[in-house]
Amino acid sequence: MQALVSHAKRDWGWLSLCSAVIADLPPKDHLREAKRMFDFVKERVRFAKDPRGVETLQHPRLTLQRGAGDCDDISTLLAALQETIGLKTRFITIKASPANPSEYSHVFCSVDIPGSGSYTEDASIQDAEFGWEAPVNFGRQAWDSSQERDE
């Protein structure tokens, strides 16, 4: 997931897409930019399971083109969008399944907004709003969504 985010951030076409999504917003309105990216994903991508018995991970551009992906695809897409506009993101993995309480079964993003704090983003849940977080039943782990270090 980290490699896909890092790869997308270096693509000029991807950078152009991200710039176009937030073009009408005031400069440095980071909270509105983050919300716009979240809404952009929610409006264009629906949750779809991986093929039965196969774990797949697709490039953010493919998730957007297909208009579908599972939680790791959607989280990778959202992190790539947010990181491309200069916001730091993390992947949050949780153990949410009572049937498999020791297994990390869901992933979503958090985004750091300068001057505002950190907000969770779970665009794979149909009714989730910006800032909503899935309940953590059995465990939670956060990790950087990009391979690059802050300067």
C-alpha positions as CSV (number, residue, x, y, z in Angstrom):
1,M,0.0,0.0,0.0
2,Q,2.8,2.4,0.9
3,A,4.6,1.8,-2.4
4,L,1.4,2.4,-4.4
5,V,0.9,5.8,-2.6
6,S,4.5,6.8,-3.2
7,H,4.3,5.8,-6.8
8,A,1.1,7.8,-7.4
9,K,2.5,10.9,-5.8
10,R,5.2,11.0,-8.5
11,D,2.9,10.8,-11.5
12,W,2.3,14.1,-13.2
13,G,-1.1,13.1,-14.4
14,W,-2.1,12.2,-10.9
15,L,-0.8,15.5,-9.6
16,S,-2.9,17.3,-12.2
17,L,-6.0,15.4,-11.2
18,C,-5.5,16.2,-7.5
19,S,-5.0,19.9,-8.3
20,A,-8.2,20.0,-10.4
21,V,-10.2,18.5,-7.6
22,I,-9.4,21.3,-5.2
23,A,-8.8,24.1,-7.7
24,D,-11.8,26.2,-6.6
25,L,-10.9,26.2,-2.9
26,P,-8.9,29.0,-1.2
27,P,-5.1,28.2,-0.9
28,K,-4.0,26.5,2.3
29,D,-7.5,25.7,3.4
30,H,-6.2,22.2,4.3
31,L,-9.3,21.0,6.2
32,R,-11.6,21.8,3.2
33,E,-9.1,20.2,0.8
34,A,-9.1,17.0,2.9
35,K,-12.9,16.9,3.0
36,R,-13.1,17.6,-0.7
37,M,-10.8,14.6,-1.4
38,F,-12.8,12.4,0.9
39,D,-16.1,13.4,-0.8
40,F,-14.4,12.9,-4.2
41,V,-13.7,9.3,-3.4
42,K,-17.1,8.7,-1.8
43,E,-18.9,10.0,-4.9
44,R,-16.9,7.9,-7.4
45,V,-15.9,4.6,-5.7
46,R,-18.1,1.9,-4.2
47,F,-17.0,-0.8,-1.9
48,A,-16.6,-4.2,-3.6
49,K,-15.0,-7.3,-2.1
50,D,-11.9,-8.9,-3.5
51,P,-12.4,-12.1,-5.5
52,R,-13.3,-15.0,-3.2
53,G,-10.1,-16.4,-1.6
54,V,-7.8,-13.9,-3.3
55,E,-6.4,-10.7,-1.7
56,T,-5.7,-8.1,-4.3
57,L,-4.3,-4.6,-4.1
58,Q,-4.7,-2.2,-7.0
59,H,-3.1,1.1,-8.0
60,P,-5.1,4.2,-6.9
61,R,-5.7,5.2,-10.5
62,L,-7.2,1.8,-11.2
63,T,-9.5,2.0,-8.2
64,L,-10.7,5.4,-9.5
65,Q,-11.1,4.1,-13.1
66,R,-13.0,1.0,-11.9
67,G,-15.1,2.9,-9.5
68,A,-14.7,0.0,-7.1
69,G,-12.4,-1.5,-4.5
70,D,-12.3,-3.0,-1.1
71,C,-11.1,-1.2,2.1
72,D,-7.4,-1.4,1.3
73,D,-7.9,-0.2,-2.3
74,I,-10.1,2.7,-1.2
75,S,-7.7,3.6,1.7
76,T,-4.7,3.6,-0.7
77,L,-6.6,5.8,-3.1
78,L,-7.6,8.3,-0.4
79,A,-4.1,8.4,1.0
80,A,-2.6,8.9,-2.4
81,L,-4.9,11.9,-3.1
82,Q,-4.2,13.5,0.3
83,E,-0.5,12.9,0.2
84,T,-0.3,14.4,-3.3
85,I,-1.8,17.7,-2.0
86,G,0.8,17.7,0.8
87,L,-1.1,16.3,3.7
88,K,0.4,13.5,5.9
89,T,-1.7,10.4,6.2
90,R,-1.6,7.1,8.0
91,F,-3.3,3.8,7.5
92,I,-5.2,2.5,10.5
93,T,-5.8,-1.2,10.7
94,I,-8.2,-2.7,13.1
95,K,-9.3,-6.0,14.5
96,A,-13.0,-5.7,14.0
97,S,-14.4,-9.2,13.4
98,P,-15.8,-11.1,16.3
99,A,-15.3,-14.3,14.3
100,N,-11.6,-13.6,14.0
101,P,-10.6,-11.3,16.9
102,S,-6.9,-11.8,16.4
103,E,-6.9,-10.8,12.7
104,Y,-6.7,-7.3,11.3
105,S,-9.7,-7.2,9.1
106,H,-10.3,-3.5,8.2
107,V,-8.2,-0.6,7.1
108,F,-9.0,3.1,6.7
109,C,-7.0,6.4,6.7
110,S,-6.3,9.3,9.0
111,V,-5.1,12.6,7.7
112,D,-3.2,15.3,9.6
113,I,-4.5,18.8,9.1
114,P,-2.0,21.5,10.0
115,G,-3.5,23.6,12.9
116,S,-6.6,21.3,13.2
117,G,-5.4,17.9,14.3
118,S,-5.9,14.4,12.9
119,Y,-9.1,13.2,11.3
120,T,-10.1,9.7,10.4
121,E,-11.5,8.9,6.9
122,D,-13.2,5.7,6.1
123,A,-14.5,6.1,2.5
124,S,-15.2,2.4,2.2
125,I,-18.3,2.6,4.6
126,Q,-21.3,3.9,2.6
127,D,-22.7,6.2,5.3
128,A,-19.5,7.3,7.0
129,E,-18.7,11.0,7.1
130,F,-15.3,12.7,7.3
131,G,-14.0,12.1,10.8
132,W,-16.0,9.0,11.5
133,E,-14.1,6.0,12.7
134,A,-15.1,2.3,12.7
135,P,-15.4,0.9,16.2
136,V,-12.3,-0.9,17.4
137,N,-13.3,-4.2,19.0
138,F,-10.1,-6.1,19.5
139,G,-7.1,-3.9,18.5
140,R,-5.8,-1.0,16.4
141,Q,-2.5,-0.2,14.7
142,A,-1.5,2.9,12.8
143,W,1.3,3.2,10.2
144,D,2.6,5.7,7.7
145,S,0.9,5.5,4.4
146,S,3.9,6.8,2.4
147,Q,7.5,5.6,2.3
148,E,8.8,9.2,2.3
149,R,10.0,10.8,5.4
150,D,9.0,14.4,6.5
151,E,11.7,17.0,5.8
